[in-house]
Amino acid sequence: MKNKLLAPLPLVVIAGPTASGKSALALEIAGKIGGEIVSIDSMQLYKNIPIGTAQPSGDDLERVPHHLVGIYEFAQRAEVYTFVEMAEKTIAEINRRNRVAVLCGGTGLYLKSLLYGLDQLPGDDALKAQLDKEFDSPEMLPELQARLIKLGDAAVVEKFTNNRRRLIRALEVRMLTNRSILQLQGEYTPQLRYAIEQGVWLDHDRSVLIDRIARRTAQMLEMGWIEEAEAAFANGLLESPTAHQALGYKLIKRYCDGEFDLEKLRELIVTATWQYARRQLTWFRHQHPELQPLAR
């Protein structure tokens, strides 16, 4: 059975690896069609690190409205479930203004989860609320794990050991179906939940992308990335549950601690960014048949 589409207006999707030119293309398209950009980037959610996460500039924000950028404090955890909920609401609000949502970003799991849904498995709002209340604190995690193991879901506990939200979801599914969420997910054939007017992921030759990464890294350092990082360290970035994963900041901390000079820092950031971009390329090649590769 075909899924009911969640939005009345089709989306535009611009995806791809870091430094591939997604933002520039999204700005160009959104400007032409009167669209609004929805960031699909787990690190752009955070405030106070705009340079290192390549957030839109003030001029960009004036040209085209952007959403899901710079809204989290470092203490907040970025999770795919929460992101999908926010993005769904944002797209609906954009459509109510009779404007097109232009999705732009490189966090592949977030994009796939938004477009296809998290699992499309049975759910019950009342049961979910009951379980959320019962296991509402970290101290209840061992009891939640034990409940799942007793019901035959040891594999679920092993896979999602400390992820309370996913464990609660697994328990909800087990109680509703008497089956493991992992087994049901294996049988699930995902279906698009949104119509896509235009959907691409940006593909570049290795040498081209590495050069783009190197040039952008140099530009970000010139813009004050190190100073931004030092301020972020003082405000708890490295203790953040998820923002500490933002590319480059741990390397800048080592530079600030005197481990190597600026040229070595630049080299290490380029290498780390390229390694991340390779993983992104692999993801988009295999996980998004609804998007077409586009060389630029």
ABEGO torsion letter per residue (X at the ends): XBBBBABABBBBBBBEBBGAGAAAAAAAAAAAAGBBBBBBBAAAABBGAAAAAGBBBAAAAAABBBBGBGABBAABBBBAAAAAAAAAAAAAAAAAAGBBBBBBEABAAAAAAAAAEAAGBBBBAAAAAAAAAAAABAAAAAAAAAAAAAAGAAAAAAAAAABAAAAAAAAAAAAAAGBBAAAAAAABBBBBABBBABBBBBBBBAAAAAAAAAAAAAAAAAAGAAAAAAAAAAAGAAABAAAAABBGAAAAAAAAAGABBAAAAAAAAAAAAAAAAAAAAAAAAAABAABBBBBX
